[in-house]
Amino acid sequence: MAKNPKRPRDPNQLAKLIVGIASGDETDERPEKNEAAVALGRKGGAARAAKMTPERRKEIAKKAAAKRWSKTS
């Protein structure tokens, strides 16, 4: 459970949520997450990196660095 649930940024939606919480129509809690789904979601990048050769990872890293440095701020 998150310490601070995500609140709407729109002032009207936020006001509606606050009134709903105060009147008891809405709760200020997030629903519980499915632990199996959370575990599956954590392996994505690590599993992909484990399958790649070091040369391929280096190639991707060089391409990403070149793209970051080519952008002008």
C-alpha positions, 0 to 999 in steps of 0.5 A: 500500500502506498503511503501517499495515494495519487490525487487528481491534479485538476482542482475540481476533481480534487475537490470532488474527491475531498468532499467524497472522502469527508462524506464517506462516499469514497475512500482514500486508499488504493486497491491491493496489488496482485503480488504475482503480477508485481513479481512478473513485472520486475523481471523485464529489463533484467531478463532481457539484459541477461539474454544479450551478449556483452557486445550487444549491450555495449552497442545499445548503450553507445547508441543511447548515449549518442542519442542523449548527447546529440539533443540540444537543450 
